[in-house]
Amino acid sequence: MKGFGEILAGVVLVIVGISILVIPQTDLFRVGLKWVILGAIPIIVLLVGAVFLMIGVSDVRDTGEEIEDISEESEKGEGD
């Protein structure tokens, strides 16, 4: 379940990052530094979300391979 939790965290972070990028910026954020910060935060959130997605997918794939190995070993044991 650890892999699925990481995938969920990655998806949530990606959605948050995209929503931060899409939310229209109002007159409150006219200062240049604030624009840079508002541009950098969603990108960082998206990158962290992508990392979580990659880790989660890797864990799920490894778990699937382990399950396949166990099932192959049990089939070989039954045949003997």
PyMOL Python script that loads the backbone (N, CA, C, O; Angstrom):
from pymol import cmd

cmd.read_pdbstr("""\
ATOM      1  N   MET A   1       0.815  -1.200   0.000  1.00  0.00           N
ATOM      2  CA  MET A   1       0.000   0.000   0.000  1.00  0.00           C
ATOM      3  C   MET A   1       0.853   1.256   0.000  1.00  0.00           C
ATOM      4  O   MET A   1       0.369   2.340  -0.324  1.00  0.00           O
ATOM      5  N   LYS A   2       2.123   1.112   0.362  1.00  0.00           N
ATOM      6  CA  LYS A   2       2.993   2.278   0.416  1.00  0.00           C
ATOM      7  C   LYS A   2       3.091   2.942  -0.957  1.00  0.00           C
ATOM      8  O   LYS A   2       3.067   4.168  -1.060  1.00  0.00           O
ATOM      9  N   GLY A   3       3.203   2.132  -2.009  1.00  0.00           N
ATOM     10  CA  GLY A   3       3.313   2.678  -3.358  1.00  0.00           C
ATOM     11  C   GLY A   3       2.078   3.457  -3.766  1.00  0.00           C
ATOM     12  O   GLY A   3       2.178   4.517  -4.385  1.00  0.00           O
ATOM     13  N   PHE A   4       0.905   2.927  -3.418  1.00  0.00           N
ATOM     14  CA  PHE A   4      -0.327   3.623  -3.778  1.00  0.00           C
ATOM     15  C   PHE A   4      -0.469   4.939  -3.014  1.00  0.00           C
ATOM     16  O   PHE A   4      -1.009   5.907  -3.548  1.00  0.00           O
ATOM     17  N   GLY A   5       0.007   4.981  -1.780  1.00  0.00           N
ATOM     18  CA  GLY A   5      -0.016   6.225  -1.010  1.00  0.00           C
ATOM     19  C   GLY A   5       0.872   7.283  -1.636  1.00  0.00           C
ATOM     20  O   GLY A   5       0.518   8.462  -1.665  1.00  0.00           O
ATOM     21  N   GLU A   6       2.034   6.859  -2.140  1.00  0.00           N
ATOM     22  CA  GLU A   6       2.925   7.808  -2.798  1.00  0.00           C
ATOM     23  C   GLU A   6       2.336   8.292  -4.114  1.00  0.00           C
ATOM     24  O   GLU A   6       2.484   9.460  -4.474  1.00  0.00           O
ATOM     25  N   ILE A   7       1.670   7.399  -4.829  1.00  0.00           N
ATOM     26  CA  ILE A   7       1.002   7.822  -6.065  1.00  0.00           C
ATOM     27  C   ILE A   7      -0.081   8.840  -5.746  1.00  0.00           C
ATOM     28  O   ILE A   7      -0.208   9.849  -6.440  1.00  0.00           O
ATOM     29  N   LEU A   8      -0.861   8.585  -4.703  1.00  0.00           N
ATOM     30  CA  LEU A   8      -1.918   9.514  -4.307  1.00  0.00           C
ATOM     31  C   LEU A   8      -1.332  10.864  -3.910  1.00  0.00           C
ATOM     32  O   LEU A   8      -1.860  11.906  -4.299  1.00  0.00           O
ATOM     33  N   ALA A   9      -0.246  10.856  -3.140  1.00  0.00           N
ATOM     34  CA  ALA A   9       0.398  12.113  -2.746  1.00  0.00           C
ATOM     35  C   ALA A   9       0.909  12.857  -3.970  1.00  0.00           C
ATOM     36  O   ALA A   9       0.784  14.079  -4.050  1.00  0.00           O
ATOM     37  N   GLY A  10       1.479  12.138  -4.917  1.00  0.00           N
ATOM     38  CA  GLY A  10       1.961  12.770  -6.141  1.00  0.00           C
ATOM     39  C   GLY A  10       0.847  13.387  -6.951  1.00  0.00           C
ATOM     40  O   GLY A  10       0.986  14.501  -7.456  1.00  0.00           O
ATOM     41  N   VAL A  11      -0.264  12.673  -7.082  1.00  0.00           N
ATOM     42  CA  VAL A  11      -1.403  13.197  -7.845  1.00  0.00           C
ATOM     43  C   VAL A  11      -1.967  14.438  -7.166  1.00  0.00           C
ATOM     44  O   VAL A  11      -2.295  15.418  -7.836  1.00  0.00           O
ATOM     45  N   VAL A  12      -2.082  14.404  -5.843  1.00  0.00           N
ATOM     46  CA  VAL A  12      -2.594  15.566  -5.110  1.00  0.00           C
ATOM     47  C   VAL A  12      -1.671  16.762  -5.308  1.00  0.00           C
ATOM     48  O   VAL A  12      -2.143  17.873  -5.547  1.00  0.00           O
ATOM     49  N   LEU A  13      -0.356  16.546  -5.212  1.00  0.00           N
ATOM     50  CA  LEU A  13       0.582  17.652  -5.399  1.00  0.00           C
ATOM     51  C   LEU A  13       0.532  18.197  -6.821  1.00  0.00           C
ATOM     52  O   LEU A  13       0.631  19.408  -7.022  1.00  0.00           O
ATOM     53  N   VAL A  14       0.380  17.324  -7.804  1.00  0.00           N
ATOM     54  CA  VAL A  14       0.272  17.791  -9.190  1.00  0.00           C
ATOM     55  C   VAL A  14      -0.990  18.621  -9.371  1.00  0.00           C
ATOM     56  O   VAL A  14      -0.953  19.667 -10.019  1.00  0.00           O
ATOM     57  N   ILE A  15      -2.102  18.172  -8.813  1.00  0.00           N
ATOM     58  CA  ILE A  15      -3.356  18.929  -8.926  1.00  0.00           C
ATOM     59  C   ILE A  15      -3.229  20.283  -8.237  1.00  0.00           C
ATOM     60  O   ILE A  15      -3.686  21.294  -8.770  1.00  0.00           O
ATOM     61  N   VAL A  16      -2.612  20.310  -7.055  1.00  0.00           N
ATOM     62  CA  VAL A  16      -2.419  21.583  -6.344  1.00  0.00           C
ATOM     63  C   VAL A  16      -1.531  22.512  -7.163  1.00  0.00           C
ATOM     64  O   VAL A  16      -1.822  23.702  -7.279  1.00  0.00           O
ATOM     65  N   GLY A  17      -0.455  21.981  -7.728  1.00  0.00           N
ATOM     66  CA  GLY A  17       0.443  22.810  -8.533  1.00  0.00           C
ATOM     67  C   GLY A  17      -0.240  23.388  -9.752  1.00  0.00           C
ATOM     68  O   GLY A  17      -0.065  24.566 -10.065  1.00  0.00           O
ATOM     69  N   ILE A  18      -1.019  22.571 -10.447  1.00  0.00           N
ATOM     70  CA  ILE A  18      -1.733  23.058 -11.626  1.00  0.00           C
ATOM     71  C   ILE A  18      -2.771  24.095 -11.232  1.00  0.00           C
ATOM     72  O   ILE A  18      -2.938  25.100 -11.922  1.00  0.00           O
ATOM     73  N   SER A  19      -3.472  23.858 -10.124  1.00  0.00           N
ATOM     74  CA  SER A  19      -4.492  24.832  -9.712  1.00  0.00           C
ATOM     75  C   SER A  19      -3.858  26.153  -9.310  1.00  0.00           C
ATOM     76  O   SER A  19      -4.436  27.214  -9.547  1.00  0.00           O
ATOM     77  N   ILE A  20      -2.676  26.104  -8.704  1.00  0.00           N
ATOM     78  CA  ILE A  20      -1.995  27.352  -8.356  1.00  0.00           C
ATOM     79  C   ILE A  20      -1.593  28.102  -9.619  1.00  0.00           C
ATOM     80  O   ILE A  20      -1.644  29.332  -9.651  1.00  0.00           O
ATOM     81  N   LEU A  21      -1.193  27.373 -10.662  1.00  0.00           N
ATOM     82  CA  LEU A  21      -0.833  28.028 -11.920  1.00  0.00           C
ATOM     83  C   LEU A  21      -2.050  28.613 -12.623  1.00  0.00           C
ATOM     84  O   LEU A  21      -1.954  29.655 -13.271  1.00  0.00           O
ATOM     85  N   VAL A  22      -3.190  27.950 -12.500  1.00  0.00           N
ATOM     86  CA  VAL A  22      -4.379  28.354 -13.248  1.00  0.00           C
ATOM     87  C   VAL A  22      -5.128  29.489 -12.565  1.00  0.00           C
ATOM     88  O   VAL A  22      -5.755  30.308 -13.236  1.00  0.00           O
ATOM     89  N   ILE A  23      -5.070  29.547 -11.235  1.00  0.00           N
ATOM     90  CA  ILE A  23      -5.799  30.591 -10.515  1.00  0.00           C
ATOM     91  C   ILE A  23      -5.350  31.959 -11.039  1.00  0.00           C
ATOM     92  O   ILE A  23      -4.160  32.273 -11.019  1.00  0.00           O
ATOM     93  N   PRO A  24      -6.293  32.759 -11.502  1.00  0.00           N
ATOM     94  CA  PRO A  24      -5.904  34.064 -12.042  1.00  0.00           C
ATOM     95  C   PRO A  24      -5.284  34.954 -10.962  1.00  0.00           C
ATOM     96  O   PRO A  24      -5.792  35.058  -9.846  1.00  0.00           O
ATOM     97  N   GLN A  25      -4.206  35.570 -11.322  1.00  0.00           N
ATOM     98  CA  GLN A  25      -3.504  36.452 -10.392  1.00  0.00           C
ATOM     99  C   GLN A  25      -4.176  37.831 -10.434  1.00  0.00           C
ATOM    100  O   GLN A  25      -4.363  38.398 -11.510  1.00  0.00           O
ATOM    101  N   THR A  26      -4.528  38.355  -9.292  1.00  0.00           N
ATOM    102  CA  THR A  26      -5.229  39.635  -9.215  1.00  0.00           C
ATOM    103  C   THR A  26      -4.241  40.769  -9.002  1.00  0.00           C
ATOM    104  O   THR A  26      -3.028  40.571  -9.063  1.00  0.00           O
ATOM    105  N   ASP A  27      -4.772  41.953  -8.753  1.00  0.00           N
ATOM    106  CA  ASP A  27      -3.946  43.145  -8.573  1.00  0.00           C
ATOM    107  C   ASP A  27      -3.099  43.086  -7.305  1.00  0.00           C
ATOM    108  O   ASP A  27      -2.187  43.896  -7.138  1.00  0.00           O
ATOM    109  N   LEU A  28      -3.380  42.161  -6.430  1.00  0.00           N
ATOM    110  CA  LEU A  28      -2.614  42.062  -5.187  1.00  0.00           C
ATOM    111  C   LEU A  28      -1.164  41.653  -5.427  1.00  0.00           C
ATOM    112  O   LEU A  28      -0.299  41.913  -4.591  1.00  0.00           O
ATOM    113  N   PHE A  29      -0.900  41.027  -6.543  1.00  0.00           N
ATOM    114  CA  PHE A  29       0.423  40.460  -6.781  1.00  0.00           C
ATOM    115  C   PHE A  29       1.160  41.160  -7.919  1.00  0.00           C
ATOM    116  O   PHE A  29       1.689  40.494  -8.809  1.00  0.00           O
ATOM    117  N   ARG A  30       1.202  42.484  -7.904  1.00  0.00           N
ATOM    118  CA  ARG A  30       1.843  43.208  -8.990  1.00  0.00           C
ATOM    119  C   ARG A  30       3.338  43.387  -8.799  1.00  0.00           C
ATOM    120  O   ARG A  30       4.048  43.708  -9.753  1.00  0.00           O
ATOM    121  N   VAL A  31       3.809  43.193  -7.629  1.00  0.00           N
ATOM    122  CA  VAL A  31       5.239  43.353  -7.377  1.00  0.00           C
ATOM    123  C   VAL A  31       5.981  42.197  -8.051  1.00  0.00           C
ATOM    124  O   VAL A  31       5.565  41.042  -7.963  1.00  0.00           O
ATOM    125  N   GLY A  32       7.072  42.524  -8.715  1.00  0.00           N
ATOM    126  CA  GLY A  32       7.815  41.520  -9.480  1.00  0.00           C
ATOM    127  C   GLY A  32       8.276  40.327  -8.672  1.00  0.00           C
ATOM    128  O   GLY A  32       8.229  39.197  -9.158  1.00  0.00           O
ATOM    129  N   LEU A  33       8.718  40.556  -7.451  1.00  0.00           N
ATOM    130  CA  LEU A  33       9.192  39.452  -6.619  1.00  0.00           C
ATOM    131  C   LEU A  33       8.068  38.479  -6.315  1.00  0.00           C
ATOM    132  O   LEU A  33       8.266  37.264  -6.297  1.00  0.00           O
ATOM    133  N   LYS A  34       6.897  39.023  -6.078  1.00  0.00           N
ATOM    134  CA  LYS A  34       5.760  38.152  -5.796  1.00  0.00           C
ATOM    135  C   LYS A  34       5.399  37.320  -7.023  1.00  0.00           C
ATOM    136  O   LYS A  34       4.971  36.174  -6.886  1.00  0.00           O
ATOM    137  N   TRP A  35       5.566  37.887  -8.228  1.00  0.00           N
ATOM    138  CA  TRP A  35       5.293  37.120  -9.445  1.00  0.00           C
ATOM    139  C   TRP A  35       6.265  35.952  -9.564  1.00  0.00           C
ATOM    140  O   TRP A  35       5.886  34.843  -9.940  1.00  0.00           O
ATOM    141  N   VAL A  36       7.509  36.223  -9.241  1.00  0.00           N
ATOM    142  CA  VAL A  36       8.510  35.154  -9.322  1.00  0.00           C
ATOM    143  C   VAL A  36       8.179  34.051  -8.323  1.00  0.00           C
ATOM    144  O   VAL A  36       8.228  32.866  -8.652  1.00  0.00           O
ATOM    145  N   ILE A  37       7.842  34.454  -7.105  1.00  0.00           N
ATOM    146  CA  ILE A  37       7.500  33.465  -6.077  1.00  0.00           C
ATOM    147  C   ILE A  37       6.262  32.679  -6.496  1.00  0.00           C
ATOM    148  O   ILE A  37       6.226  31.456  -6.355  1.00  0.00           O
ATOM    149  N   LEU A  38       5.261  33.366  -7.003  1.00  0.00           N
ATOM    150  CA  LEU A  38       4.038  32.684  -7.422  1.00  0.00           C
ATOM    151  C   LEU A  38       4.281  31.772  -8.622  1.00  0.00           C
ATOM    152  O   LEU A  38       3.560  30.792  -8.813  1.00  0.00           O
ATOM    153  N   GLY A  39       5.279  32.085  -9.418  1.00  0.00           N
ATOM    154  CA  GLY A  39       5.618  31.202 -10.537  1.00  0.00           C
ATOM    155  C   GLY A  39       6.468  30.027 -10.112  1.00  0.00           C
ATOM    156  O   GLY A  39       6.357  28.936 -10.670  1.00  0.00           O
ATOM    157  N   ALA A  40       7.327  30.249  -9.112  1.00  0.00           N
ATOM    158  CA  ALA A  40       8.254  29.194  -8.692  1.00  0.00           C
ATOM    159  C   ALA A  40       7.576  28.151  -7.810  1.00  0.00           C
ATOM    160  O   ALA A  40       7.867  26.961  -7.931  1.00  0.00           O
ATOM    161  N   ILE A  41       6.693  28.572  -6.938  1.00  0.00           N
ATOM    162  CA  ILE A  41       6.057  27.627  -6.007  1.00  0.00           C
ATOM    163  C   ILE A  41       5.286  26.532  -6.752  1.00  0.00           C
ATOM    164  O   ILE A  41       5.468  25.357  -6.433  1.00  0.00           O
ATOM    165  N   PRO A  42       4.433  26.861  -7.728  1.00  0.00           N
ATOM    166  CA  PRO A  42       3.720  25.777  -8.422  1.00  0.00           C
ATOM    167  C   PRO A  42       4.659  24.837  -9.167  1.00  0.00           C
ATOM    168  O   PRO A  42       4.415  23.632  -9.227  1.00  0.00           O
ATOM    169  N   ILE A  43       5.729  25.381  -9.732  1.00  0.00           N
ATOM    170  CA  ILE A  43       6.677  24.531 -10.454  1.00  0.00           C
ATOM    171  C   ILE A  43       7.365  23.571  -9.493  1.00  0.00           C
ATOM    172  O   ILE A  43       7.552  22.397  -9.813  1.00  0.00           O
ATOM    173  N   ILE A  44       7.743  24.066  -8.320  1.00  0.00           N
ATOM    174  CA  ILE A  44       8.368  23.205  -7.313  1.00  0.00           C
ATOM    175  C   ILE A  44       7.380  22.139  -6.851  1.00  0.00           C
ATOM    176  O   ILE A  44       7.743  20.972  -6.699  1.00  0.00           O
ATOM    177  N   VAL A  45       6.126  22.543  -6.626  1.00  0.00           N
ATOM    178  CA  VAL A  45       5.107  21.575  -6.205  1.00  0.00           C
ATOM    179  C   VAL A  45       4.907  20.519  -7.287  1.00  0.00           C
ATOM    180  O   VAL A  45       4.768  19.336  -6.977  1.00  0.00           O
ATOM    181  N   LEU A  46       4.889  20.936  -8.557  1.00  0.00           N
ATOM    182  CA  LEU A  46       4.740  19.976  -9.649  1.00  0.00           C
ATOM    183  C   LEU A  46       5.922  19.013  -9.711  1.00  0.00           C
ATOM    184  O   LEU A  46       5.732  17.816  -9.925  1.00  0.00           O
ATOM    185  N   LEU A  47       7.141  19.524  -9.526  1.00  0.00           N
ATOM    186  CA  LEU A  47       8.320  18.657  -9.544  1.00  0.00           C
ATOM    187  C   LEU A  47       8.285  17.646  -8.403  1.00  0.00           C
ATOM    188  O   LEU A  47       8.586  16.469  -8.603  1.00  0.00           O
ATOM    189  N   VAL A  48       7.918  18.104  -7.209  1.00  0.00           N
ATOM    190  CA  VAL A  48       7.824  17.185  -6.068  1.00  0.00           C
ATOM    191  C   VAL A  48       6.733  16.147  -6.329  1.00  0.00           C
ATOM    192  O   VAL A  48       6.902  14.970  -6.012  1.00  0.00           O
ATOM    193  N   GLY A  49       5.622  16.583  -6.901  1.00  0.00           N
ATOM    194  CA  GLY A  49       4.556  15.640  -7.240  1.00  0.00           C
ATOM    195  C   GLY A  49       5.017  14.605  -8.253  1.00  0.00           C
ATOM    196  O   GLY A  49       4.675  13.428  -8.140  1.00  0.00           O
ATOM    197  N   ALA A  50       5.790  15.035  -9.240  1.00  0.00           N
ATOM    198  CA  ALA A  50       6.313  14.095 -10.236  1.00  0.00           C
ATOM    199  C   ALA A  50       7.254  13.083  -9.595  1.00  0.00           C
ATOM    200  O   ALA A  50       7.236  11.906  -9.955  1.00  0.00           O
ATOM    201  N   VAL A  51       8.074  13.531  -8.650  1.00  0.00           N
ATOM    202  CA  VAL A  51       8.981  12.615  -7.948  1.00  0.00           C
ATOM    203  C   VAL A  51       8.177  11.582  -7.164  1.00  0.00           C
ATOM    204  O   VAL A  51       8.486  10.391  -7.202  1.00  0.00           O
ATOM    205  N   PHE A  52       7.141  12.038  -6.451  1.00  0.00           N
ATOM    206  CA  PHE A  52       6.302  11.101  -5.706  1.00  0.00           C
ATOM    207  C   PHE A  52       5.634  10.100  -6.649  1.00  0.00           C
ATOM    208  O   PHE A  52       5.537   8.915  -6.332  1.00  0.00           O
ATOM    209  N   LEU A  53       5.175  10.579  -7.807  1.00  0.00           N
ATOM    210  CA  LEU A  53       4.554   9.674  -8.768  1.00  0.00           C
ATOM    211  C   LEU A  53       5.539   8.619  -9.251  1.00  0.00           C
ATOM    212  O   LEU A  53       5.195   7.440  -9.337  1.00  0.00           O
ATOM    213  N   MET A  54       6.769   9.038  -9.569  1.00  0.00           N
ATOM    214  CA  MET A  54       7.769   8.085 -10.045  1.00  0.00           C
ATOM    215  C   MET A  54       8.108   7.057  -8.975  1.00  0.00           C
ATOM    216  O   MET A  54       8.233   5.869  -9.272  1.00  0.00           O
ATOM    217  N   ILE A  55       8.257   7.506  -7.728  1.00  0.00           N
ATOM    218  CA  ILE A  55       8.567   6.582  -6.637  1.00  0.00           C
ATOM    219  C   ILE A  55       7.406   5.615  -6.422  1.00  0.00           C
ATOM    220  O   ILE A  55       7.616   4.415  -6.245  1.00  0.00           O
ATOM    221  N   GLY A  56       6.194   6.134  -6.439  1.00  0.00           N
ATOM    222  CA  GLY A  56       5.026   5.278  -6.230  1.00  0.00           C
ATOM    223  C   GLY A  56       4.859   4.247  -7.325  1.00  0.00           C
ATOM    224  O   GLY A  56       4.579   3.081  -7.044  1.00  0.00           O
ATOM    225  N   VAL A  57       5.027   4.665  -8.575  1.00  0.00           N
ATOM    226  CA  VAL A  57       4.898   3.726  -9.692  1.00  0.00           C
ATOM    227  C   VAL A  57       5.985   2.661  -9.604  1.00  0.00           C
ATOM    228  O   VAL A  57       5.727   1.486  -9.868  1.00  0.00           O
ATOM    229  N   SER A  58       7.188   3.062  -9.237  1.00  0.00           N
ATOM    230  CA  SER A  58       8.287   2.107  -9.088  1.00  0.00           C
ATOM    231  C   SER A  58       7.981   1.089  -7.995  1.00  0.00           C
ATOM    232  O   SER A  58       8.212  -0.107  -8.179  1.00  0.00           O
ATOM    233  N   ASP A  59       7.465   1.553  -6.861  1.00  0.00           N
ATOM    234  CA  ASP A  59       7.128   0.640  -5.765  1.00  0.00           C
ATOM    235  C   ASP A  59       6.021  -0.327  -6.167  1.00  0.00           C
ATOM    236  O   ASP A  59       6.082  -1.514  -5.846  1.00  0.00           O
ATOM    237  N   VAL A  60       5.011   0.180  -6.867  1.00  0.00           N
ATOM    238  CA  VAL A  60       3.912  -0.683  -7.295  1.00  0.00           C
ATOM    239  C   VAL A  60       4.422  -1.726  -8.289  1.00  0.00           C
ATOM    240  O   VAL A  60       4.024  -2.889  -8.229  1.00  0.00           O
ATOM    241  N   ARG A  61       5.299  -1.312  -9.202  1.00  0.00           N
ATOM    242  CA  ARG A  61       5.854  -2.249 -10.175  1.00  0.00           C
ATOM    243  C   ARG A  61       6.692  -3.322  -9.481  1.00  0.00           C
ATOM    244  O   ARG A  61       6.584  -4.503  -9.811  1.00  0.00           O
ATOM    245  N   ASP A  62       7.528  -2.915  -8.517  1.00  0.00           N
ATOM    246  CA  ASP A  62       8.337  -3.880  -7.771  1.00  0.00           C
ATOM    247  C   ASP A  62       7.458  -4.862  -7.011  1.00  0.00           C
ATOM    248  O   ASP A  62       7.746  -6.058  -6.973  1.00  0.00           O
ATOM    249  N   THR A  63       6.398  -4.363  -6.413  1.00  0.00           N
ATOM    250  CA  THR A  63       5.479  -5.239  -5.682  1.00  0.00           C
ATOM    251  C   THR A  63       4.822  -6.233  -6.631  1.00  0.00           C
ATOM    252  O   THR A  63       4.665  -7.407  -6.294  1.00  0.00           O
ATOM    253  N   GLY A  64       4.442  -5.774  -7.805  1.00  0.00           N
ATOM    254  CA  GLY A  64       3.841  -6.667  -8.797  1.00  0.00           C
ATOM    255  C   GLY A  64       4.809  -7.745  -9.247  1.00  0.00           C
ATOM    256  O   GLY A  64       4.416  -8.897  -9.429  1.00  0.00           O
ATOM    257  N   GLU A  65       6.087  -7.377  -9.431  1.00  0.00           N
ATOM    258  CA  GLU A  65       7.088  -8.364  -9.820  1.00  0.00           C
ATOM    259  C   GLU A  65       7.310  -9.378  -8.708  1.00  0.00           C
ATOM    260  O   GLU A  65       7.495 -10.565  -8.980  1.00  0.00           O
ATOM    261  N   GLU A  66       7.293  -8.922  -7.456  1.00  0.00           N
ATOM    262  CA  GLU A  66       7.462  -9.846  -6.337  1.00  0.00           C
ATOM    263  C   GLU A  66       6.296 -10.827  -6.272  1.00  0.00           C
ATOM    264  O   GLU A  66       6.495 -12.014  -6.012  1.00  0.00           O
ATOM    265  N   ILE A  67       5.096 -10.342  -6.503  1.00  0.00           N
ATOM    266  CA  ILE A  67       3.918 -11.219  -6.481  1.00  0.00           C
ATOM    267  C   ILE A  67       4.012 -12.248  -7.607  1.00  0.00           C
ATOM    268  O   ILE A  67       3.679 -13.417  -7.410  1.00  0.00           O
ATOM    269  N   GLU A  68       4.471 -11.812  -8.797  1.00  0.00           N
ATOM    270  CA  GLU A  68       4.626 -12.747  -9.909  1.00  0.00           C
ATOM    271  C   GLU A  68       5.668 -13.809  -9.578  1.00  0.00           C
ATOM    272  O   GLU A  68       5.463 -14.986  -9.873  1.00  0.00           O
ATOM    273  N   ASP A  69       6.784 -13.407  -8.967  1.00  0.00           N
ATOM    274  CA  ASP A  69       7.823 -14.364  -8.591  1.00  0.00           C
ATOM    275  C   ASP A  69       7.295 -15.379  -7.586  1.00  0.00           C
ATOM    276  O   ASP A  69       7.582 -16.571  -7.690  1.00  0.00           O
ATOM    277  N   ILE A  70       6.531 -14.909  -6.623  1.00  0.00           N
ATOM    278  CA  ILE A  70       5.978 -15.812  -5.608  1.00  0.00           C
ATOM    279  C   ILE A  70       5.007 -16.801  -6.254  1.00  0.00           C
ATOM    280  O   ILE A  70       5.018 -17.988  -5.927  1.00  0.00           O
ATOM    281  N   SER A  71       4.167 -16.312  -7.173  1.00  0.00           N
ATOM    282  CA  SER A  71       3.197 -17.206  -7.811  1.00  0.00           C
ATOM    283  C   SER A  71       3.904 -18.223  -8.708  1.00  0.00           C
ATOM    284  O   SER A  71       3.470 -19.372  -8.791  1.00  0.00           O
ATOM    285  N   GLU A  72       4.992 -17.817  -9.384  1.00  0.00           N
ATOM    286  CA  GLU A  72       5.746 -18.760 -10.210  1.00  0.00           C
ATOM    287  C   GLU A  72       6.406 -19.828  -9.346  1.00  0.00           C
ATOM    288  O   GLU A  72       6.433 -21.001  -9.717  1.00  0.00           O
ATOM    289  N   GLU A  73       6.934 -19.429  -8.204  1.00  0.00           N
ATOM    290  CA  GLU A  73       7.573 -20.391  -7.310  1.00  0.00           C
ATOM    291  C   GLU A  73       6.552 -21.380  -6.760  1.00  0.00           C
ATOM    292  O   GLU A  73       6.846 -22.567  -6.623  1.00  0.00           O
ATOM    293  N   SER A  74       5.355 -20.893  -6.444  1.00  0.00           N
ATOM    294  CA  SER A  74       4.329 -21.797  -5.912  1.00  0.00           C
ATOM    295  C   SER A  74       3.849 -22.765  -6.989  1.00  0.00           C
ATOM    296  O   SER A  74       3.543 -23.919  -6.690  1.00  0.00           O
ATOM    297  N   GLU A  75       3.781 -22.304  -8.246  1.00  0.00           N
ATOM    298  CA  GLU A  75       3.386 -23.195  -9.335  1.00  0.00           C
ATOM    299  C   GLU A  75       4.439 -24.273  -9.560  1.00  0.00           C
ATOM    300  O   GLU A  75       4.094 -25.426  -9.817  1.00  0.00           O
ATOM    301  N   LYS A  76       5.714 -23.916  -9.467  1.00  0.00           N
ATOM    302  CA  LYS A  76       6.788 -24.894  -9.629  1.00  0.00           C
ATOM    303  C   LYS A  76       6.762 -25.895  -8.479  1.00  0.00           C
ATOM    304  O   LYS A  76       7.034 -27.079  -8.675  1.00  0.00           O
ATOM    305  N   GLY A  77       6.435 -25.417  -7.282  1.00  0.00           N
ATOM    306  CA  GLY A  77       6.366 -26.301  -6.124  1.00  0.00           C
ATOM    307  C   GLY A  77       5.224 -27.294  -6.230  1.00  0.00           C
ATOM    308  O   GLY A  77       5.346 -28.432  -5.776  1.00  0.00           O
ATOM    309  N   GLU A  78       4.114 -26.875  -6.825  1.00  0.00           N
ATOM    310  CA  GLU A  78       2.965 -27.768  -6.976  1.00  0.00           C
ATOM    311  C   GLU A  78       3.239 -28.839  -8.023  1.00  0.00           C
ATOM    312  O   GLU A  78       2.742 -29.960  -7.912  1.00  0.00           O
ATOM    313  N   GLY A  79       4.022 -28.500  -9.030  1.00  0.00           N
ATOM    314  CA  GLY A  79       4.320 -29.447 -10.107  1.00  0.00           C
ATOM    315  C   GLY A  79       5.264 -30.546  -9.671  1.00  0.00           C
ATOM    316  O   GLY A  79       5.262 -31.623 -10.268  1.00  0.00           O
ATOM    317  N   ASP A  80       6.074 -30.310  -8.643  1.00  0.00           N
ATOM    318  CA  ASP A  80       7.048 -31.324  -8.194  1.00  0.00           C
ATOM    319  C   ASP A  80       6.419 -32.434  -7.445  1.00  0.00           C
ATOM    320  O   ASP A  80       7.112 -33.353  -7.008  1.00  0.00           O
TER     321      ASP A  80
END
""", "prot")
cmd.dss("prot")
cmd.show_as("cartoon", "prot")
cmd.util.cbc("prot")
cmd.orient("prot")
